[in-house]
Amino acid sequence: MTGPPDRSSCFHDEGELVVAGRSFRGKERLSRFYGAGPTPRDGVQPTKYMISNILVDRNDDHASVISYFQVLQGSGPAAWGRYLDNIVRFGDQ
């Protein structure tokens, strides 16, 4: 069984993720960031992510997205917070 997909595939080649003030820009850095997460056991990701209250504000080739998340590990919440995403169209993508 193969492992989880590379989450950096959700980003454009020049995409950027900012976490706690640290910037991860480009496919290579994003792949390294996501690869540092928990190791799946027997192909099953041990962490669950709940996302809710998604609000999208779209304008031409740009969208802003606000959503709330909760990370569940084992028998309870491990983290929670808010995502603030800026999405930009590149060419036909």
N, CA, C and O atoms as a DFTB+ gen file, in Angstrom:
372 C
 N C O
     1  1       0.843      -1.173       0.000
     2  2       0.000       0.000       0.000
     3  2       0.893       1.243       0.000
     4  3       1.913       1.274       0.688
     5  1       0.517       2.246      -0.756
     6  2       1.304       3.466      -0.813
     7  2       0.880       4.415       0.295
     8  3      -0.198       4.281       0.873
     9  1       1.756       5.383       0.580
    10  2       1.481       6.355       1.619
    11  2       0.519       7.433       1.142
    12  3       0.005       7.362       0.026
    13  1       0.279       8.414       1.972
    14  2      -0.650       9.486       1.607
    15  2      -0.077      10.310       0.457
    16  3       1.139      10.351       0.272
    17  1      -0.945      10.969      -0.320
    18  2      -0.454      11.792      -1.431
    19  2       0.335      12.988      -0.919
    20  3       0.148      13.427       0.216
    21  1       1.214      13.508      -1.762
    22  2       2.007      14.676      -1.413
    23  2       1.086      15.897      -1.426
    24  3       0.610      16.303      -2.486
    25  1       0.838      16.470      -0.280
    26  2      -0.093      17.599      -0.178
    27  2       0.405      18.840      -0.895
    28  3      -0.371      19.770      -1.116
    29  1       1.692      18.879      -1.267
    30  2       2.191      20.032      -2.010
    31  2       1.574      20.094      -3.404
    32  3       1.657      21.128      -4.068
    33  1       0.957      19.002      -3.856
    34  2       0.323      19.007      -5.176
    35  2      -0.893      19.935      -5.213
    36  3      -1.405      20.229      -6.293
    37  1      -1.354      20.393      -4.071
    38  2      -2.470      21.353      -4.010
    39  2      -2.003      22.768      -4.341
    40  3      -2.829      23.668      -4.495
    41  1      -0.690      22.977      -4.451
    42  2      -0.124      24.308      -4.652
    43  2       0.453      24.454      -6.046
    44  3       0.882      23.472      -6.651
    45  1       0.467      25.687      -6.564
    46  2       1.173      26.039      -7.795
    47  2       2.668      25.916      -7.510
    48  3       3.079      25.900      -6.350
    49  1       3.483      25.830      -8.563
    50  2       4.935      25.696      -8.393
    51  2       5.531      26.787      -7.508
    52  3       6.513      26.545      -6.807
    53  1       4.947      27.983      -7.532
    54  2       5.434      29.097      -6.719
    55  2       4.558      29.323      -5.489
    56  3       4.633      30.379      -4.860
    57  1       3.728      28.335      -5.142
    58  2       2.817      28.464      -4.010
    59  2       3.559      28.674      -2.705
    60  3       4.733      28.329      -2.574
    61  1       2.853      29.246      -1.742
    62  2       3.459      29.542      -0.445
    63  2       2.507      29.156       0.675
    64  3       1.298      29.371       0.584
    65  1       3.064      28.587       1.724
    66  2       2.329      28.264       2.938
    67  2       3.023      28.999       4.076
    68  3       4.241      28.910       4.226
    69  1       2.244      29.728       4.882
    70  2       2.807      30.432       6.039
    71  2       2.198      29.815       7.287
    72  3       0.978      29.807       7.457
    73  1       3.062      29.297       8.162
    74  2       2.631      28.651       9.399
    75  2       3.383      29.301      10.554
    76  3       4.612      29.270      10.607
    77  1       2.631      29.886      11.471
    78  2       3.216      30.527      12.659
    79  2       4.340      31.491      12.266
    80  3       5.383      31.534      12.917
    81  1       4.119      32.259      11.199
    82  2       5.094      33.249      10.759
    83  2       6.234      32.710       9.911
    84  3       7.059      33.487       9.431
    85  1       6.300      31.400       9.716
    86  2       7.349      30.791       8.877
    87  2       6.789      30.535       7.484
    88  3       5.688      30.006       7.339
    89  1       7.553      30.914       6.459
    90  2       7.117      30.787       5.072
    91  2       7.760      29.574       4.406
    92  3       8.959      29.336       4.551
    93  1       6.952      28.815       3.678
    94  2       7.421      27.670       2.894
    95  2       6.950      27.914       1.463
    96  3       5.766      27.755       1.168
    97  1       7.869      28.298       0.568
    98  2       7.521      28.670      -0.805
    99  2       8.159      27.694      -1.789
   100  3       9.335      27.346      -1.677
   101  1       7.346      27.259      -2.763
   102  2       7.833      26.366      -3.813
   103  2       7.599      24.904      -3.467
   104  3       7.504      24.529      -2.299
   105  1       7.509      24.080      -4.522
   106  2       7.173      22.659      -4.360
   107  2       8.140      21.913      -3.435
   108  3       7.707      21.118      -2.600
   109  1       9.437      22.164      -3.578
   110  2      10.415      21.407      -2.787
   111  2      10.271      21.684      -1.294
   112  3      10.259      20.753      -0.488
   113  1      10.163      22.956      -0.924
   114  2      10.020      23.302       0.500
   115  2       8.679      22.836       1.049
   116  3       8.596      22.389       2.193
   117  1       7.619      22.938       0.231
   118  2       6.309      22.463       0.680
   119  2       6.319      20.955       0.890
   120  3       5.760      20.462       1.870
   121  1       6.951      20.219      -0.023
   122  2       7.040      18.755       0.126
   123  2       7.798      18.386       1.394
   124  3       7.400      17.467       2.109
   125  1       8.892      19.097       1.678
   126  2       9.658      18.824       2.904
   127  2       8.824      19.143       4.138
   128  3       8.837      18.386       5.108
   129  1       8.092      20.267       4.109
   130  2       7.252      20.631       5.249
   131  2       6.209      19.547       5.512
   132  3       6.080      19.072       6.640
   133  1       5.470      19.156       4.483
   134  2       4.421      18.148       4.666
   135  2       5.001      16.775       4.980
   136  3       4.366      15.987       5.681
   137  1       6.187      16.477       4.477
   138  2       6.825      15.190       4.755
   139  2       7.269      15.049       6.194
   140  3       7.541      13.941       6.655
   141  1       7.346      16.171       6.919
   142  2       7.788      16.136       8.313
   143  2       6.663      15.772       9.270
   144  3       6.882      15.691      10.479
   145  1       5.458      15.550       8.746
   146  2       4.305      15.230       9.587
   147  2       4.350      13.820      10.123
   148  3       5.347      13.120       9.948
   149  1       3.276      13.391      10.777
   150  2       3.239      12.051      11.371
   151  2       3.345      10.969      10.309
   152  3       2.811      11.112       9.209
   153  1       4.031       9.894      10.639
   154  2       4.203       8.788       9.711
   155  2       2.982       7.874       9.766
   156  3       2.590       7.428      10.845
   157  1       2.379       7.592       8.614
   158  2       1.217       6.697       8.607
   159  2       1.601       5.291       9.065
   160  3       2.706       4.824       8.788
   161  1       0.702       4.631       9.753
   162  2       0.908       3.240      10.159
   163  2       0.030       2.361       9.284
   164  3      -1.184       2.557       9.231
   165  1       0.619       1.409       8.607
   166  2      -0.110       0.500       7.732
   167  2      -0.963       1.257       6.720
   168  3      -2.065       0.821       6.389
   169  1      -0.453       2.407       6.221
   170  2      -1.157       3.174       5.213
   171  2      -2.318       3.986       5.737
   172  3      -3.058       4.574       4.949
   173  1      -2.503       4.038       7.065
   174  2      -3.621       4.783       7.650
   175  2      -3.069       6.017       8.360
   176  3      -2.239       5.901       9.262
   177  1      -3.525       7.179       7.956
   178  2      -3.075       8.415       8.597
   179  2      -3.645       8.479      10.014
   180  3      -4.863       8.408      10.178
   181  1      -2.795       8.613      11.052
   182  2      -3.281       8.589      12.433
   183  2      -3.954       9.883      12.884
   184  3      -4.447       9.949      14.010
   185  1      -3.990      10.903      12.047
   186  2      -4.549      12.202      12.413
   187  2      -5.747      12.515      11.536
   188  3      -5.734      12.233      10.338
   189  1      -6.786      13.101      12.128
   190  2      -7.970      13.510      11.366
   191  2      -8.113      15.021      11.445
   192  3      -7.882      15.624      12.493
   193  1      -8.497      15.625      10.326
   194  2      -8.680      17.069      10.244
   195  2     -10.143      17.368       9.954
   196  3     -10.717      16.826       9.010
   197  1     -10.736      18.216      10.753
   198  2     -12.120      18.647      10.558
   199  2     -12.088      20.112      10.149
   200  3     -11.503      20.939      10.849
   201  1     -12.717      20.440       9.014
   202  2     -12.763      21.822       8.535
   203  2     -14.223      22.222       8.420
   204  3     -15.043      21.462       7.903
   205  1     -14.552      23.432       8.908
   206  2     -15.950      23.869       8.892
   207  2     -16.058      25.373       8.667
   208  3     -15.060      26.093       8.646
   209  1     -17.302      25.826       8.498
   210  2     -17.637      27.244       8.342
   211  2     -16.786      27.906       7.258
   212  3     -16.170      28.947       7.486
   213  1     -16.761      27.295       6.091
   214  2     -15.933      27.773       4.988
   215  2     -16.626      28.952       4.308
   216  3     -17.770      28.837       3.869
   217  1     -15.930      30.083       4.223
   218  2     -16.451      31.284       3.584
   219  2     -15.503      31.665       2.453
   220  3     -14.316      31.895       2.686
   221  1     -16.032      31.733       1.208
   222  2     -15.231      32.065       0.035
   223  2     -15.682      33.415      -0.504
   224  3     -16.874      33.634      -0.722
   225  1     -14.736      34.318      -0.719
   226  2     -14.999      35.614      -1.331
   227  2     -14.208      35.660      -2.637
   228  3     -12.982      35.770      -2.621
   229  1     -14.917      35.575      -3.776
   230  2     -14.274      35.457      -5.086
   231  2     -14.370      36.763      -5.857
   232  3     -15.403      37.433      -5.847
   233  1     -13.252      37.122      -6.543
   234  2     -13.203      38.328      -7.344
   235  2     -12.268      38.085      -8.526
   236  3     -11.050      38.057      -8.347
   237  1     -12.812      37.908      -9.725
   238  2     -12.043      37.654     -10.943
   239  2     -11.084      36.470     -10.760
   240  3     -11.532      35.332     -10.617
   241  1      -9.776      36.728     -10.763
   242  2      -8.781      35.652     -10.693
   243  2      -8.220      35.457      -9.289
   244  3      -7.129      34.910      -9.135
   245  1      -8.939      35.890      -8.276
   246  2      -8.465      35.794      -6.898
   247  2      -9.631      35.389      -6.000
   248  3     -10.774      35.779      -6.237
   249  1      -9.330      34.610      -4.978
   250  2     -10.341      34.264      -3.975
   251  2      -9.676      34.275      -2.601
   252  3      -8.518      33.887      -2.451
   253  1     -10.426      34.721      -1.615
   254  2      -9.998      34.646      -0.219
   255  2     -10.917      33.655       0.475
   256  3     -12.134      33.690       0.296
   257  1     -10.325      32.773       1.267
   258  2     -11.094      31.732       1.946
   259  2     -10.764      31.765       3.435
   260  3      -9.596      31.772       3.824
   261  1     -11.797      31.784       4.253
   262  2     -11.647      31.675       5.706
   263  2     -12.351      30.392       6.129
   264  3     -13.487      30.142       5.726
   265  1     -11.683      29.585       6.933
   266  2     -12.308      28.366       7.456
   267  2     -11.710      28.068       8.831
   268  3     -10.631      28.551       9.175
   269  1     -12.422      27.274       9.595
   270  2     -11.979      26.869      10.921
   271  2     -11.614      25.390      10.893
   272  3     -12.238      24.602      10.182
   273  1     -10.597      25.018      11.669
   274  2     -10.167      23.620      11.668
   275  2     -10.008      23.102      13.092
   276  3      -9.810      23.852      14.048
   277  1     -10.104      21.782      13.178
   278  2      -9.819      21.063      14.413
   279  2      -9.046      19.815      14.031
   280  3      -9.443      19.092      13.117
   281  1      -7.946      19.556      14.721
   282  2      -7.121      18.374      14.483
   283  2      -7.406      17.381      15.597
   284  3      -7.298      17.707      16.779
   285  1      -7.769      16.172      15.210
   286  2      -8.078      15.114      16.178
   287  2      -7.002      14.040      16.120
   288  3      -6.667      13.535      15.048
   289  1      -6.468      13.700      17.280
   290  2      -5.489      12.616      17.387
   291  2      -5.869      11.761      18.573
   292  3      -6.186      12.278      19.645
   293  1      -5.838      10.460      18.385
   294  2      -6.206       9.564      19.474
   295  2      -7.647       9.774      19.867
   296  3      -8.544       9.624      19.037
   297  1      -7.888      10.119      21.118
   298  2      -9.266      10.238      21.596
   299  2      -9.766      11.666      21.731
   300  3     -10.851      11.878      22.274
   301  1      -9.003      12.669      21.248
   302  2      -9.486      14.029      21.414
   303  2      -8.775      15.051      20.563
   304  3      -7.897      14.712      19.770
   305  1      -9.166      16.334      20.734
   306  2      -8.568      17.402      19.938
   307  2      -7.104      17.636      20.291
   308  3      -6.725      17.620      21.462
   309  1      -6.289      17.853      19.263
   310  2      -4.870      18.136      19.452
   311  2      -4.555      19.589      19.120
   312  3      -3.609      20.164      19.658
   313  1      -5.354      20.184      18.227
   314  2      -5.144      21.577      17.839
   315  2      -6.415      22.093      17.179
   316  3      -7.249      21.315      16.716
   317  1      -6.551      23.408      17.143
   318  2      -7.681      24.033      16.461
   319  2      -7.259      25.441      16.099
   320  3      -6.317      25.992      16.668
   321  1      -7.971      26.013      15.144
   322  2      -7.625      27.367      14.722
   323  2      -8.377      27.770      13.475
   324  3      -9.458      27.257      13.184
   325  1      -7.789      28.698      12.744
   326  2      -8.441      29.269      11.578
   327  2      -7.461      29.292      10.417
   328  3      -6.294      29.643      10.593
   329  1      -7.931      28.917       9.229
   330  2      -7.155      29.044       8.001
   331  2      -7.559      30.336       7.313
   332  3      -8.746      30.648       7.220
   333  1      -6.580      31.090       6.830
   334  2      -6.805      32.266       6.001
   335  2      -6.074      32.011       4.691
   336  3      -4.853      32.155       4.629
   337  1      -6.801      31.635       3.646
   338  2      -6.200      31.258       2.366
   339  2      -6.432      32.323       1.316
   340  3      -7.516      32.900       1.231
   341  1      -5.408      32.582       0.517
   342  2      -5.512      33.436      -0.655
   343  2      -5.213      32.573      -1.869
   344  3      -4.138      31.982      -1.968
   345  1      -6.154      32.501      -2.780
   346  2      -6.034      31.646      -3.954
   347  2      -5.970      32.531      -5.185
   348  3      -6.811      33.410      -5.371
   349  1      -4.961      32.296      -6.033
   350  2      -4.757      33.107      -7.219
   351  2      -4.710      32.208      -8.439
   352  3      -4.063      31.161      -8.416
   353  1      -5.397      32.611      -9.516
   354  2      -5.392      31.857     -10.774
   355  2      -4.058      32.116     -11.498
   356  3      -3.620      33.259     -11.623
   357  1      -3.427      31.036     -11.967
   358  2      -2.230      31.109     -12.796
   359  2      -2.577      30.495     -14.143
   360  3      -2.762      29.282     -14.236
   361  1      -2.668      31.304     -15.181
   362  2      -3.020      30.797     -16.508
   363  2      -4.390      30.166     -16.466
   364  3      -5.360      30.804     -16.058
   365  1      -4.481      28.901     -16.891
   366  2      -5.767      28.203     -16.887
   367  2      -5.944      27.340     -15.639
   368  3      -6.869      26.530     -15.580
   369  1      -5.077      27.499     -14.649
   370  2      -5.179      26.709     -13.411
   371  2      -5.862      27.501     -12.326
   372  3      -6.037      27.003     -11.214
